[in-house]
């Protein structure tokens, strides 16, 4: 079997590897955004005994999470 016969297959495999890597990086980035947002929410809640402020913070967090997820759809 000639070396050139295997070359395209190697290219395809390499391309798939890169693609899955890009996907993983995007997922990691999305998770980091959500994690940061939850930390911010946590700080807001800890800093407040007021339930209406907590409720507002949760609504903000939900809206932000929706935006982040929509960006990666």
VEXLO-639437 format. One record per residue: residue in one letter; residue number from 1; chain; x, y, z of N, C-alpha, C, CB in turn. Coordinates in nm, 4 decimals. Last residue first. Glycine has a CB too. Layout:
<atoms>
+------+------+-------+----------+----------+----------+----------+----------+----------+----------+----------+----------+----------+----------+----------+
: resn : resi : chain :      n.X :      n.Y :      n.Z :     ca.X :     ca.Y :     ca.Z :      c.X :      c.Y :      c.Z :     cb.X :     cb.Y :     cb.Z :
+------+------+-------+----------+----------+----------+----------+----------+----------+----------+----------+----------+----------+----------+----------+
:    A :  NUM :     A :        X :        Y :        Z :        X :        Y :        Z :        X :        Y :        Z :        X :        Y :        Z :
...
+------+------+-------+----------+----------+----------+----------+----------+----------+----------+----------+----------+----------+----------+----------+
</atoms>
This chain:
<atoms>
+------+------+-------+----------+----------+----------+----------+----------+----------+----------+----------+----------+----------+----------+----------+
: resn : resi : chain :      n.X :      n.Y :      n.Z :     ca.X :     ca.Y :     ca.Z :      c.X :      c.Y :      c.Z :     cb.X :     cb.Y :     cb.Z :
+------+------+-------+----------+----------+----------+----------+----------+----------+----------+----------+----------+----------+----------+----------+
:    X :   73 :     A :  -2.5862 :   2.8481 :   2.0517 :  -2.6776 :   2.7556 :   1.9824 :  -2.6330 :   2.7343 :   1.8392 :  -2.8223 :   2.8087 :   1.9851 :
:    X :   72 :     A :  -2.4436 :   3.0334 :   2.1907 :  -2.3723 :   2.9111 :   2.1491 :  -2.4611 :   2.8125 :   2.0750 :  -2.3126 :   2.8426 :   2.2698 :
:    X :   71 :     A :  -2.6197 :   3.2321 :   2.2532 :  -2.5010 :   3.2686 :   2.1760 :  -2.4321 :   3.1441 :   2.1197 :  -2.4029 :   3.3487 :   2.2633 :
:    X :   70 :     A :  -2.7945 :   3.1080 :   2.4231 :  -2.8412 :   3.1412 :   2.2881 :  -2.7229 :   3.1708 :   2.1963 :  -2.9372 :   3.2620 :   2.2918 :
:    X :   69 :     A :  -2.6432 :   3.0998 :   2.6579 :  -2.6759 :   2.9749 :   2.5887 :  -2.7191 :   3.0011 :   2.4447 :  -2.7864 :   2.8999 :   2.6638 :
:    X :   68 :     A :  -2.6356 :   3.3744 :   2.7199 :  -2.5112 :   3.2988 :   2.7001 :  -2.5395 :   3.1724 :   2.6191 :  -2.4465 :   3.2622 :   2.8366 :
:    X :   67 :     A :  -2.9092 :   3.4306 :   2.7540 :  -2.8309 :   3.5010 :   2.6517 :  -2.7048 :   3.4225 :   2.6170 :  -2.7936 :   3.6427 :   2.6999 :
:    X :   66 :     A :  -2.9733 :   3.2659 :   2.9700 :  -3.0423 :   3.2470 :   2.8424 :  -2.9633 :   3.3098 :   2.7284 :  -3.1835 :   3.3068 :   2.8481 :
:    X :   65 :     A :  -2.8115 :   3.3847 :   3.1632 :  -2.7874 :   3.2452 :   3.1250 :  -2.8514 :   3.2171 :   2.9889 :  -2.8435 :   3.1477 :   3.2328 :
:    X :   64 :     A :  -2.9354 :   3.6351 :   3.1841 :  -2.7963 :   3.6254 :   3.1380 :  -2.7652 :   3.4843 :   3.0894 :  -2.6991 :   3.6651 :   3.2506 :
:    X :   63 :     A :  -3.1844 :   3.5603 :   3.2849 :  -3.1771 :   3.6315 :   3.1570 :  -3.0365 :   3.6205 :   3.0979 :  -3.2164 :   3.7802 :   3.1751 :
:    X :   62 :     A :  -3.1047 :   3.4484 :   3.5278 :  -3.1752 :   3.3665 :   3.4292 :  -3.1649 :   3.4296 :   3.2907 :  -3.3232 :   3.3488 :   3.4690 :
:    X :   61 :     A :  -2.9947 :   3.6710 :   3.6544 :  -2.9101 :   3.5553 :   3.6256 :  -2.9733 :   3.4682 :   3.5175 :  -2.8860 :   3.4727 :   3.7532 :
:    X :   60 :     A :  -3.2216 :   3.8311 :   3.6849 :  -3.1080 :   3.8792 :   3.6053 :  -3.0217 :   3.7610 :   3.5609 :  -3.0227 :   3.9811 :   3.6867 :
:    X :   59 :     A :  -3.3671 :   3.6677 :   3.8589 :  -3.4225 :   3.7000 :   3.7270 :  -3.3122 :   3.7473 :   3.6331 :  -3.5322 :   3.8079 :   3.7389 :
:    X :   58 :     A :  -3.1971 :   3.6706 :   4.0810 :  -3.2259 :   3.5442 :   4.0130 :  -3.2794 :   3.5686 :   3.8721 :  -3.3267 :   3.4616 :   4.0939 :
:    X :   57 :     A :  -3.2122 :   3.9399 :   4.1506 :  -3.0827 :   3.8829 :   4.1118 :  -3.1026 :   3.7519 :   4.0353 :  -2.9941 :   3.8591 :   4.2366 :
:    X :   56 :     A :  -3.4809 :   3.9567 :   4.2262 :  -3.4329 :   4.0354 :   4.1125 :  -3.3020 :   3.9771 :   4.0589 :  -3.4131 :   4.1833 :   4.1534 :
:    X :   55 :     A :  -3.4729 :   3.7917 :   4.4506 :  -3.5599 :   3.7569 :   4.3388 :  -3.5143 :   3.8282 :   4.2119 :  -3.7061 :   3.7925 :   4.3707 :
:    X :   54 :     A :  -3.3025 :   3.9399 :   4.6140 :  -3.2657 :   3.8034 :   4.5732 :  -3.3428 :   3.7637 :   4.4482 :  -3.2930 :   3.7022 :   4.6875 :
:    X :   53 :     A :  -3.4609 :   4.1622 :   4.6504 :  -3.3319 :   4.1787 :   4.5831 :  -3.2830 :   4.0431 :   4.5334 :  -3.2272 :   4.2431 :   4.6784 :
:    X :   52 :     A :  -3.6682 :   4.0508 :   4.7915 :  -3.6992 :   4.1094 :   4.6608 :  -3.5707 :   4.1308 :   4.5806 :  -3.7752 :   4.2436 :   4.6776 :
:    X :   51 :     A :  -3.5454 :   3.9700 :   5.0319 :  -3.5916 :   3.8697 :   4.9356 :  -3.6206 :   3.9274 :   4.7976 :  -3.7151 :   3.8025 :   4.9880 :
:    X :   50 :     A :  -3.2650 :   4.0908 :   5.1864 :  -3.3903 :   4.1322 :   5.1243 :  -3.4311 :   4.0339 :   5.0144 :  -3.3773 :   4.2743 :   5.0668 :
:    X :   49 :     A :  -3.0257 :   4.0541 :   5.2713 :  -3.1252 :   3.9759 :   5.3443 :  -3.2629 :   4.0014 :   5.2837 :  -3.1241 :   4.0113 :   5.4962 :
:    X :   48 :     A :  -2.7276 :   4.0340 :   5.0840 :  -2.8615 :   4.0884 :   5.0998 :  -2.9539 :   3.9953 :   5.1762 :  -2.9205 :   4.1185 :   4.9655 :
:    X :   47 :     A :  -2.4936 :   3.9172 :   5.0153 :  -2.4870 :   4.0552 :   5.0617 :  -2.6232 :   4.1149 :   5.0908 :  -2.4168 :   4.1392 :   4.9605 :
:    X :   46 :     A :  -2.5690 :   3.6745 :   4.9132 :  -2.5055 :   3.6778 :   5.0451 :  -2.5040 :   3.8188 :   5.1041 :  -2.3629 :   3.6240 :   5.0360 :
:    X :   45 :     A :  -2.6629 :   3.7628 :   4.6620 :  -2.7546 :   3.7018 :   4.7588 :  -2.6968 :   3.7071 :   4.9003 :  -2.7847 :   3.5561 :   4.7196 :
:    X :   44 :     A :  -2.4318 :   3.8591 :   4.5383 :  -2.5483 :   3.9472 :   4.5548 :  -2.6401 :   3.8935 :   4.6640 :  -2.6260 :   3.9610 :   4.4216 :
:    X :   43 :     A :  -2.2746 :   3.6268 :   4.5358 :  -2.2307 :   3.7437 :   4.6121 :  -2.3472 :   3.8377 :   4.6392 :  -2.1195 :   3.8180 :   4.5375 :
:    X :   42 :     A :  -2.4286 :   3.4686 :   4.3617 :  -2.4041 :   3.4239 :   4.4981 :  -2.3636 :   3.5413 :   4.5870 :  -2.2957 :   3.3155 :   4.5001 :
:    X :   41 :     A :  -2.4011 :   3.6135 :   4.1239 :  -2.5331 :   3.5960 :   4.1847 :  -2.5189 :   3.5601 :   4.3322 :  -2.6133 :   3.4870 :   4.1104 :
:    X :   40 :     A :  -2.1310 :   3.5730 :   4.0782 :  -2.1820 :   3.7092 :   4.0961 :  -2.3165 :   3.7044 :   4.1671 :  -2.1951 :   3.7820 :   3.9596 :
:    X :   39 :     A :  -2.1324 :   3.2962 :   4.0419 :  -2.0554 :   3.3549 :   4.1514 :  -2.1034 :   3.4955 :   4.1833 :  -1.9069 :   3.3572 :   4.1168 :
:    X :   38 :     A :  -2.2842 :   3.2770 :   3.8101 :  -2.3363 :   3.2202 :   3.9344 :  -2.2622 :   3.2742 :   4.0561 :  -2.3267 :   3.0679 :   3.9312 :
:    X :   37 :     A :  -2.1090 :   3.3976 :   3.6273 :  -2.2391 :   3.4575 :   3.6531 :  -2.2984 :   3.4068 :   3.7849 :  -2.3347 :   3.4278 :   3.5374 :
:    X :   36 :     A :  -1.9016 :   3.2149 :   3.6250 :  -1.8770 :   3.3523 :   3.6697 :  -2.0077 :   3.4199 :   3.7091 :  -1.8064 :   3.4335 :   3.5595 :
:    X :   35 :     A :  -2.0422 :   2.9947 :   3.5148 :  -1.9816 :   2.9853 :   3.6478 :  -1.9574 :   3.1249 :   3.7064 :  -1.8488 :   2.9065 :   3.6410 :
:    X :   34 :     A :  -2.0998 :   3.0901 :   3.2607 :  -2.2103 :   3.0566 :   3.3510 :  -2.1600 :   3.0510 :   3.4954 :  -2.2750 :   2.9213 :   3.3108 :
:    X :   33 :     A :  -1.8410 :   3.1200 :   3.1590 :  -1.9314 :   3.2354 :   3.1647 :  -2.0433 :   3.2105 :   3.2649 :  -1.9904 :   3.2652 :   3.0253 :
:    X :   32 :     A :  -1.7515 :   2.8542 :   3.1737 :  -1.6835 :   2.9581 :   3.2512 :  -1.7735 :   3.0811 :   3.2662 :  -1.5498 :   2.9971 :   3.1839 :
:    X :   31 :     A :  -1.9180 :   2.7300 :   2.9877 :  -1.9272 :   2.6908 :   3.1282 :  -1.8634 :   2.7972 :   3.2175 :  -1.8593 :   2.5540 :   3.1509 :
:    X :   30 :     A :  -1.8244 :   2.8556 :   2.7543 :  -1.9635 :   2.8738 :   2.7959 :  -1.9786 :   2.8415 :   2.9447 :  -2.0579 :   2.7846 :   2.7112 :
:    X :   29 :     A :  -1.5634 :   2.7576 :   2.7481 :  -1.5866 :   2.9017 :   2.7549 :  -1.7280 :   2.9299 :   2.8055 :  -1.5647 :   2.9671 :   2.6163 :
:    X :   28 :     A :  -1.6111 :   2.4879 :   2.7174 :  -1.5389 :   2.5341 :   2.8356 :  -1.5654 :   2.6820 :   2.8569 :  -1.3874 :   2.5076 :   2.8218 :
:    X :   27 :     A :  -1.7330 :   2.4900 :   2.4664 :  -1.8071 :   2.4430 :   2.5831 :  -1.7433 :   2.4952 :   2.7108 :  -1.8132 :   2.2894 :   2.5854 :
:    X :   26 :     A :  -1.5192 :   2.5768 :   2.3125 :  -1.6407 :   2.6575 :   2.3176 :  -1.7237 :   2.6196 :   2.4395 :  -1.7233 :   2.6399 :   2.1887 :
:    X :   25 :     A :  -1.3423 :   2.3637 :   2.3489 :  -1.3050 :   2.4973 :   2.3944 :  -1.4261 :   2.5884 :   2.4077 :  -1.2045 :   2.5590 :   2.2990 :
:    X :   24 :     A :  -1.4848 :   2.1607 :   2.2227 :  -1.4565 :   2.1493 :   2.3653 :  -1.4205 :   2.2861 :   2.4236 :  -1.3423 :   2.0486 :   2.3899 :
:    X :   23 :     A :  -1.4803 :   2.2544 :   1.9596 :  -1.6076 :   2.2357 :   2.0284 :  -1.5882 :   2.2332 :   2.1797 :  -1.6749 :   2.1064 :   1.9817 :
:    X :   22 :     A :  -1.2073 :   2.2381 :   1.9087 :  -1.2740 :   2.3684 :   1.9023 :  -1.4056 :   2.3621 :   1.9790 :  -1.2987 :   2.4110 :   1.7548 :
:    X :   21 :     A :  -1.1777 :   1.9607 :   1.9262 :  -1.1047 :   2.0477 :   2.0173 :  -1.1698 :   2.1853 :   2.0241 :  -0.9585 :   2.0602 :   1.9738 :
:    X :   20 :     A :  -1.3220 :   1.8698 :   1.7144 :  -1.3692 :   1.8332 :   1.8476 :  -1.3013 :   1.9197 :   1.9536 :  -1.3430 :   1.6838 :   1.8752 :
:    X :   19 :     A :  -1.1632 :   1.9808 :   1.5061 :  -1.3033 :   2.0179 :   1.5220 :  -1.3533 :   1.9876 :   1.6627 :  -1.3892 :   1.9451 :   1.4195 :
:    X :   18 :     A :  -0.9210 :   1.8440 :   1.5371 :  -0.9252 :   1.9890 :   1.5550 :  -1.0685 :   2.0346 :   1.5819 :  -0.8680 :   2.0611 :   1.4307 :
:    X :   17 :     A :  -1.0109 :   1.5853 :   1.4727 :  -0.9482 :   1.6115 :   1.6018 :  -0.9559 :   1.7607 :   1.6342 :  -0.8012 :   1.5634 :   1.6020 :
:    X :   16 :     A :  -1.0892 :   1.6159 :   1.2115 :  -1.1895 :   1.5805 :   1.3125 :  -1.1386 :   1.6110 :   1.4527 :  -1.2273 :   1.4321 :   1.3014 :
:    X :   15 :     A :  -0.8391 :   1.6648 :   1.0932 :  -0.9443 :   1.7664 :   1.0855 :  -1.0502 :   1.7418 :   1.1933 :  -1.0095 :   1.7667 :   0.9450 :
:    X :   14 :     A :  -0.7151 :   1.4198 :   1.1349 :  -0.6586 :   1.5404 :   1.1957 :  -0.7635 :   1.6513 :   1.2016 :  -0.5347 :   1.5882 :   1.1168 :
:    X :   13 :     A :  -0.8717 :   1.2548 :   0.9748 :  -0.8631 :   1.2294 :   1.1185 :  -0.8138 :   1.3534 :   1.1928 :  -0.7702 :   1.1104 :   1.1464 :
:    X :   12 :     A :  -0.8159 :   1.3678 :   0.7245 :  -0.9528 :   1.3651 :   0.7754 :  -0.9523 :   1.3475 :   0.9271 :  -1.0337 :   1.2518 :   0.7083 :
:    X :   11 :     A :  -0.5402 :   1.3148 :   0.7062 :  -0.5902 :   1.4529 :   0.7040 :  -0.7300 :   1.4620 :   0.7637 :  -0.5912 :   1.5073 :   0.5604 :
:    X :   10 :     A :  -0.5413 :   1.0388 :   0.6998 :  -0.4729 :   1.1067 :   0.8099 :  -0.5217 :   1.2507 :   0.8204 :  -0.3195 :   1.1030 :   0.7899 :
:    X :    9 :     A :  -0.6704 :   0.9988 :   0.4602 :  -0.7328 :   0.9516 :   0.5840 :  -0.6712 :   1.0204 :   0.7050 :  -0.7187 :   0.7990 :   0.5969 :
:    X :    8 :     A :  -0.4827 :   1.1008 :   0.2752 :  -0.6121 :   1.1678 :   0.2942 :  -0.6810 :   1.1269 :   0.4245 :  -0.7038 :   1.1375 :   0.1767 :
:    X :    7 :     A :  -0.2602 :   0.9069 :   0.3219 :  -0.2489 :   1.0507 :   0.3508 :  -0.3845 :   1.1196 :   0.3690 :  -0.1728 :   1.1191 :   0.2393 :
:    X :    6 :     A :  -0.2823 :   0.6535 :   0.2313 :  -0.3188 :   0.6779 :   0.3705 :  -0.3223 :   0.8264 :   0.4050 :  -0.2222 :   0.6070 :   0.4618 :
:    X :    5 :     A :  -0.1940 :   0.6682 :  -0.0265 :  -0.3282 :   0.6150 :  -0.0015 :  -0.3754 :   0.6488 :   0.1395 :  -0.3301 :   0.4630 :  -0.0226 :
:    X :    4 :     A :   0.0705 :   0.7494 :  -0.0090 :  -0.0291 :   0.8482 :  -0.0518 :  -0.1723 :   0.8007 :  -0.0301 :  -0.0090 :   0.8816 :  -0.1980 :
:    X :    3 :     A :   0.2073 :   0.5128 :   0.0475 :   0.1940 :   0.6140 :   0.1525 :   0.0817 :   0.7127 :   0.1192 :   0.3274 :   0.6895 :   0.1715 :
:    X :    2 :     A :   0.0570 :   0.2159 :  -0.0880 :   0.1385 :   0.3375 :  -0.1001 :   0.1078 :   0.4360 :   0.0122 :   0.1148 :   0.4044 :  -0.2363 :
:    X :    1 :     A :   0.0845 :  -0.1200 :   0.0000 :   0.0000 :   0.0000 :   0.0000 :   0.0882 :   0.1253 :   0.0000 :  -0.0957 :   0.0004 :   0.1234 :
+------+------+-------+----------+----------+----------+----------+----------+----------+----------+----------+----------+----------+----------+----------+
</atoms>
